[in-house]
Amino acid sequence: MTKLKSSHLVLLVCSLINLFSVRAQANNHDSESLVIRAVTLVNADATLSKKPQNVLIRHGKIQAIGTREFTADKVIDGHGQYLIPGLIDSHVHLRGVPGVPDGELAHSDFYQEALAQIPKSYLYAGFTTLLDLVNTKAFIDSWNQQPLAPRAHYCAPVPIPKGYPIAVIPEEALQKVDVARYFLHDRHAHPSTELADPAAHTPAHLIEAMQKDGARCAKIFYEKGFGKVRNLPVPSEAIVRELVAEAHKKQLPVFLHGNSLESYEFALATGVDMLVHGLWNAQPATTPGELQRIAQRLIDAKIAVQPSVQVIYGEQELLNPAFFHQPSLRHYMPGKLIDWYQTPAGQWMKNEIGSYLGETASLTDEQKYQQIKTVYQPLLTRVQQVSQPLNQHALLIFGSDTPSGPIYTQFPGLNGRMEMDRWQAMGIPLVDLFKALTIGNAKRLGLEREIGSIATHKQADLLLLGKNPLQDITAYDAINWVILRGEPISRESLSAQNLKFIKVHTTPES
């Protein structure tokens, strides 16, 4: 019997040099057993177990829970610690490295090193399950073949030709994926001559294809543009209602990309299941009363919302002169990548965001940072005013949108952890945050029988914390062990500071 203590940090997996041996070890772990002794459980209803419990894990699943003295190949002493389910982020984008353009840079050592670290950065933050909201089955299958990574699922994107996000994706990126697979033929408003067979792109055909591909949801887009891209076409209400009806026949939820008052009205008119952004954009004259009324209409319609507040904060933080001074950053980002981000080439998105502020040459960096915070404050206020009443009806869903664009301030793992802080700043109780990160998202993904709570026969994706997450948000920084499909991994071994690397092409391709 091997005894593991949280004070003895074991680097279980830290090198791509040992990639194949690591995979072999991971396959053998199914035959090993683990017991976590004398630990306090945090239950799905955000209550604590009345007595310390022993948790037996075998074959990647929870076999038994109780006060009996189970025996196992490995033992973790959980005395004084808290066991919670692995966290779930239901809004990520897993391709590439944030802020690094595709092309020649994709072959650089720092880019490949970052790709190797990104799955570990999610795990370092405690995220063991991810939902990618715009991806393909082939890519997600490749991601899930990695030896050390959160389990990923995907939501099938349903764009219309020439609409968002197609219009803002670089041509070289479009060539890498089959963007037309789920194109929606909108016969009501945008009959497309670009589709060779429009009959294969009806709502019924698309939903059937998504279900066969294993998609967890369908995602449509109501976005007329931003920045330099404007006046994009959007789908008609009629075609989206048809899509929703077909999806619901298959128990497939429909998510809507939208962040404006107009898009929220579109969601209400079409009966989608969830809006995947907060209500950022509205006329300046929009009153708190009007926002409360839109929130109540969402509640009545049972439409959930991901506030994704970190999208706004991420743009702000590009202008924060102290951003790279944060000690925690180096646990998520490899050092070479941090160095590149601070070069003129790496600052391109910061410069673009800064240009929206107009002439700022006479301002200091700190003054520019304060200026953009002032510009974005009304957006954050609106999100808060809508989010609080939704949360009271369990309609606030945790999704970080990591990354929302080519933005290094929204780095994997770190961005989700910062989204937690944004929820607390909006006044969301820690109890509700915990539920949203665990059982709430599991239910939204239809995975509540497999993950999201600590129960026998469920998958053993767990976190062992040194603090109580129901009382202190820094408990999510006090992870001692990540239990991934039954295998204990010391959190320290997942840090980017422990990354050892040789150049190996490990990018999942579609």
HUNOR-V526709 format. One record per residue. N is the residue number from 1. RES is the residue in three letters. PSI is psi in degrees with one decimal (* if undefined). Layout:
BEGIN
n | res | psi
N | RES | PSI
N | RES | PSI
END
This chain:
BEGIN
n | res | psi
1 | MET | 129.1
2 | THR | 127.3
3 | LYS | 125.4
4 | LEU | 128.1
5 | LYS | 146.8
6 | SER | -22.3
7 | SER | -17.1
8 | HIS | 95.6
9 | LEU | 111.2
10 | VAL | 125.0
11 | LEU | 88.9
12 | LEU | -40.5
13 | VAL | 112.6
14 | CYS | 9.6
15 | SER | 131.0
16 | LEU | -13.1
17 | ILE | -34.2
18 | ASN | 27.7
19 | LEU | -48.6
20 | PHE | -36.1
21 | SER | -35.4
22 | VAL | -42.5
23 | ARG | -39.7
24 | ALA | -41.4
25 | GLN | -41.7
26 | ALA | -38.7
27 | ASN | -34.8
28 | ASN | -20.5
29 | HIS | -20.7
30 | ASP | -28.0
31 | SER | -7.1
32 | GLU | 154.7
33 | SER | 158.5
34 | LEU | 140.1
35 | VAL | 135.1
36 | ILE | 117.8
37 | ARG | 143.4
38 | ALA | 47.2
39 | VAL | 148.8
40 | THR | 124.9
41 | LEU | 139.9
42 | VAL | 111.3
43 | ASN | 167.9
44 | ALA | -31.0
45 | ASP | 13.9
46 | ALA | 41.7
47 | THR | 160.9
48 | LEU | 147.7
49 | SER | 141.4
50 | LYS | -29.5
51 | LYS | 153.8
52 | PRO | 142.7
53 | GLN | 155.3
54 | ASN | 135.5
55 | VAL | 120.0
56 | LEU | 128.9
57 | ILE | 131.4
58 | ARG | 140.4
59 | HIS | 33.9
60 | GLY | 4.5
61 | LYS | 158.9
62 | ILE | 118.3
63 | GLN | -36.4
64 | ALA | 150.9
65 | ILE | 133.4
66 | GLY | -168.1
67 | THR | -1.6
68 | ARG | 154.3
69 | GLU | 91.4
70 | PHE | 150.4
71 | THR | 148.9
72 | ALA | 167.7
73 | ASP | -34.2
74 | LYS | 146.8
75 | VAL | 134.2
76 | ILE | 128.6
77 | ASP | 110.5
78 | GLY | 12.9
79 | HIS | 128.9
80 | GLY | 8.5
81 | GLN | 171.0
82 | TYR | 129.2
83 | LEU | 124.5
84 | ILE | 162.0
85 | PRO | 153.8
86 | GLY | 148.0
87 | LEU | 154.4
88 | ILE | 125.1
89 | ASP | 114.3
90 | SER | 26.9
91 | HIS | 88.7
92 | VAL | 168.2
93 | HIS | 114.6
94 | LEU | -4.0
95 | ARG | 139.8
96 | GLY | -167.4
97 | VAL | 125.1
98 | PRO | 130.7
99 | GLY | -2.5
100 | VAL | 113.2
101 | PRO | 148.2
102 | ASP | 170.3
103 | GLY | -143.9
104 | GLU | -33.4
105 | LEU | -25.1
106 | ALA | -16.5
107 | HIS | -0.1
108 | SER | 157.6
109 | ASP | -42.8
110 | PHE | -31.3
111 | TYR | -47.3
112 | GLN | -37.5
113 | GLU | -41.9
114 | ALA | -40.3
115 | LEU | -39.3
116 | ALA | -30.3
117 | GLN | -31.2
118 | ILE | -47.4
119 | PRO | -37.2
120 | LYS | -32.1
121 | SER | -39.2
122 | TYR | -45.3
123 | LEU | -37.4
124 | TYR | -36.4
125 | ALA | -4.7
126 | GLY | 4.7
127 | PHE | 114.7
128 | THR | -8.7
129 | THR | 135.9
130 | LEU | 148.6
131 | LEU | 116.8
132 | ASP | 122.3
133 | LEU | -5.5
134 | VAL | 93.1
135 | ASN | -172.2
136 | THR | 160.2
137 | LYS | -41.6
138 | ALA | -43.1
139 | PHE | -45.7
140 | ILE | -38.3
141 | ASP | -41.1
142 | SER | -43.1
143 | TRP | -44.4
144 | ASN | -7.0
145 | GLN | -8.6
146 | GLN | 145.5
147 | PRO | -23.3
148 | LEU | 92.5
149 | ALA | 151.2
150 | PRO | 151.8
151 | ARG | 128.2
152 | ALA | 143.6
153 | HIS | 170.4
154 | TYR | 158.3
155 | CYS | 128.2
156 | ALA | 123.1
157 | PRO | 139.8
158 | VAL | 77.2
159 | PRO | 165.3
160 | ILE | 149.4
161 | PRO | 135.5
162 | LYS | 3.2
163 | GLY | -172.5
164 | TYR | 140.8
165 | PRO | 1.8
166 | ILE | -39.7
167 | ALA | -17.9
168 | VAL | 3.5
169 | ILE | 128.4
170 | PRO | 147.1
171 | GLU | -39.9
172 | GLU | -30.6
173 | ALA | -37.8
174 | LEU | -31.5
175 | GLN | -16.3
176 | LYS | -14.0
177 | VAL | 158.9
178 | ASP | 80.3
179 | VAL | -23.1
180 | ALA | -5.2
181 | ARG | -43.5
182 | TYR | 22.6
183 | PHE | 136.3
184 | LEU | 125.7
185 | HIS | 106.3
186 | ASP | 85.7
187 | ARG | -16.6
188 | HIS | -31.1
189 | ALA | -32.0
190 | HIS | 61.4
191 | PRO | 123.3
192 | SER | 132.7
193 | THR | -3.2
194 | GLU | -16.4
195 | LEU | 121.1
196 | ALA | -34.0
197 | ASP | 83.6
198 | PRO | -29.7
199 | ALA | -21.9
200 | ALA | 1.0
201 | HIS | 27.6
202 | THR | 161.9
203 | PRO | -43.4
204 | ALA | -44.3
205 | HIS | -41.0
206 | LEU | -44.7
207 | ILE | -39.3
208 | GLU | -42.5
209 | ALA | -40.8
210 | MET | -43.2
211 | GLN | -40.6
212 | LYS | -33.3
213 | ASP | -10.2
214 | GLY | 18.4
215 | ALA | 144.4
216 | ARG | -15.0
217 | CYS | 170.0
218 | ALA | 140.4
219 | LYS | 122.5
220 | ILE | 172.2
221 | PHE | 127.0
222 | TYR | 91.4
223 | GLU | 114.5
224 | LYS | -1.0
225 | GLY | 168.0
226 | PHE | 167.2
227 | GLY | -126.3
228 | LYS | -7.6
229 | VAL | 115.6
230 | ARG | 168.2
231 | ASN | 41.5
232 | LEU | 148.9
233 | PRO | 149.8
234 | VAL | 155.9
235 | PRO | 157.4
236 | SER | 155.8
237 | GLU | -38.2
238 | ALA | -44.9
239 | ILE | -33.1
240 | VAL | -36.5
241 | ARG | -38.4
242 | GLU | -42.7
243 | LEU | -44.4
244 | VAL | -43.8
245 | ALA | -44.1
246 | GLU | -40.6
247 | ALA | -41.9
248 | HIS | -25.9
249 | LYS | -30.1
250 | LYS | 12.1
251 | GLN | 35.7
252 | LEU | 118.7
253 | PRO | 154.4
254 | VAL | 124.1
255 | PHE | 148.4
256 | LEU | 123.7
257 | HIS | 117.8
258 | GLY | 140.2
259 | ASN | 16.4
260 | SER | 163.9
261 | LEU | -38.2
262 | GLU | -42.1
263 | SER | -31.4
264 | TYR | -38.9
265 | GLU | -37.4
266 | PHE | -41.2
267 | ALA | -43.6
268 | LEU | -35.2
269 | ALA | -24.6
270 | THR | -12.9
271 | GLY | 29.5
272 | VAL | 168.6
273 | ASP | -30.0
274 | MET | 141.2
275 | LEU | 130.8
276 | VAL | 21.9
277 | HIS | 156.4
278 | GLY | 165.9
279 | LEU | 87.9
280 | TRP | -41.9
281 | ASN | 123.0
282 | ALA | 166.4
283 | GLN | 142.1
284 | PRO | -28.0
285 | ALA | -4.1
286 | THR | 125.9
287 | THR | 159.2
288 | PRO | -35.1
289 | GLY | -41.0
290 | GLU | -38.5
291 | LEU | -38.4
292 | GLN | -37.4
293 | ARG | -38.5
294 | ILE | -36.6
295 | ALA | -41.8
296 | GLN | -36.9
297 | ARG | -37.7
298 | LEU | -41.5
299 | ILE | -46.2
300 | ASP | -36.3
301 | ALA | -5.1
302 | LYS | 38.8
303 | ILE | 121.4
304 | ALA | 164.9
305 | VAL | 133.7
306 | GLN | 113.9
307 | PRO | -26.1
308 | SER | 51.5
309 | VAL | -29.3
310 | GLN | -16.4
311 | VAL | -47.0
312 | ILE | -47.0
313 | TYR | -36.0
314 | GLY | -41.3
315 | GLU | -40.9
316 | GLN | -45.0
317 | GLU | -17.7
318 | LEU | -29.3
319 | LEU | 6.5
320 | ASN | 112.5
321 | PRO | -15.8
322 | ALA | 5.6
323 | PHE | -47.2
324 | PHE | 1.1
325 | HIS | -4.2
326 | GLN | 123.2
327 | PRO | -34.4
328 | SER | -18.8
329 | LEU | -39.2
330 | ARG | -7.1
331 | HIS | -23.6
332 | TYR | -39.4
333 | MET | 131.6
334 | PRO | 148.6
335 | GLY | -40.1
336 | LYS | -36.0
337 | LEU | -42.3
338 | ILE | -42.4
339 | ASP | -42.4
340 | TRP | -39.5
341 | TYR | -27.9
342 | GLN | 3.0
343 | THR | 164.4
344 | PRO | -39.3
345 | ALA | -37.6
346 | GLY | -13.2
347 | GLN | 12.0
348 | TRP | -41.0
349 | MET | -35.5
350 | LYS | -43.6
351 | ASN | -36.4
352 | GLU | -44.5
353 | ILE | -42.5
354 | GLY | -30.6
355 | SER | -22.8
356 | TYR | -15.9
357 | LEU | -7.6
358 | GLY | -156.3
359 | GLU | 114.9
360 | THR | 17.2
361 | ALA | -30.3
362 | SER | -4.1
363 | LEU | 149.3
364 | THR | 166.5
365 | ASP | -39.1
366 | GLU | -37.0
367 | GLN | -37.2
368 | LYS | -39.5
369 | TYR | -44.4
370 | GLN | -33.8
371 | GLN | -46.0
372 | ILE | -30.9
373 | LYS | -38.3
374 | THR | -40.1
375 | VAL | -40.3
376 | TYR | -12.1
377 | GLN | -41.2
378 | PRO | -35.1
379 | LEU | -44.2
380 | LEU | -35.8
381 | THR | -42.2
382 | ARG | -44.4
383 | VAL | -43.6
384 | GLN | -42.8
385 | GLN | -30.2
386 | VAL | -34.7
387 | SER | -40.2
388 | GLN | -48.9
389 | PRO | -33.3
390 | LEU | -39.3
391 | ASN | -33.4
392 | GLN | -16.6
393 | HIS | 21.3
394 | ALA | 36.2
395 | LEU | 13.1
396 | LEU | 122.1
397 | ILE | 136.8
398 | PHE | 117.8
399 | GLY | 127.3
400 | SER | -15.2
401 | ASP | 63.7
402 | THR | 116.8
403 | PRO | 154.8
404 | SER | -14.8
405 | GLY | -166.0
406 | PRO | 65.7
407 | ILE | 115.9
408 | TYR | -18.0
409 | THR | -3.0
410 | GLN | 48.9
411 | PHE | 145.7
412 | PRO | 140.9
413 | GLY | -61.5
414 | LEU | -41.4
415 | ASN | -40.9
416 | GLY | -40.2
417 | ARG | -38.6
418 | MET | -32.8
419 | GLU | -35.0
420 | MET | -44.9
421 | ASP | -37.0
422 | ARG | -37.6
423 | TRP | -44.2
424 | GLN | -39.8
425 | ALA | -26.9
426 | MET | -3.9
427 | GLY | 15.6
428 | ILE | 123.3
429 | PRO | 149.7
430 | LEU | -31.6
431 | VAL | -43.8
432 | ASP | -35.1
433 | LEU | -45.6
434 | PHE | -47.2
435 | LYS | -40.8
436 | ALA | -36.1
437 | LEU | -15.8
438 | THR | -96.9
439 | ILE | -31.7
440 | GLY | -48.3
441 | ASN | -35.1
442 | ALA | -42.3
443 | LYS | -40.4
444 | ARG | -30.5
445 | LEU | -1.8
446 | GLY | 27.5
447 | LEU | 16.2
448 | GLU | -17.9
449 | ARG | -12.7
450 | GLU | -38.7
451 | ILE | 178.4
452 | GLY | -14.2
453 | SER | 166.8
454 | ILE | 108.4
455 | ALA | 154.5
456 | THR | 144.1
457 | HIS | -5.8
458 | LYS | 158.4
459 | GLN | 137.7
460 | ALA | 68.0
461 | ASP | 104.6
462 | LEU | 161.5
463 | LEU | 136.0
464 | LEU | 115.5
465 | LEU | 149.6
466 | GLY | -6.1
467 | LYS | 165.6
468 | ASN | 113.9
469 | PRO | -13.3
470 | LEU | -11.3
471 | GLN | -23.0
472 | ASP | 117.7
473 | ILE | -22.5
474 | THR | -3.6
475 | ALA | -31.1
476 | TYR | -8.1
477 | ASP | -4.2
478 | ALA | 38.5
479 | ILE | 125.2
480 | ASN | -42.7
481 | TRP | 139.8
482 | VAL | 120.6
483 | ILE | 109.5
484 | LEU | 111.2
485 | ARG | 42.0
486 | GLY | -8.8
487 | GLU | 123.2
488 | PRO | 131.1
489 | ILE | 122.7
490 | SER | 136.9
491 | ARG | -37.8
492 | GLU | -32.9
493 | SER | -16.7
494 | LEU | -10.0
495 | SER | 143.2
496 | ALA | -19.8
497 | GLN | -15.9
498 | ASN | 11.4
499 | LEU | 126.2
500 | LYS | 138.4
501 | PHE | 139.0
502 | ILE | 156.8
503 | LYS | 112.6
504 | VAL | 131.9
505 | HIS | 104.0
506 | THR | 8.3
507 | THR | 121.7
508 | PRO | 127.3
509 | GLU | 151.6
510 | SER | *
END
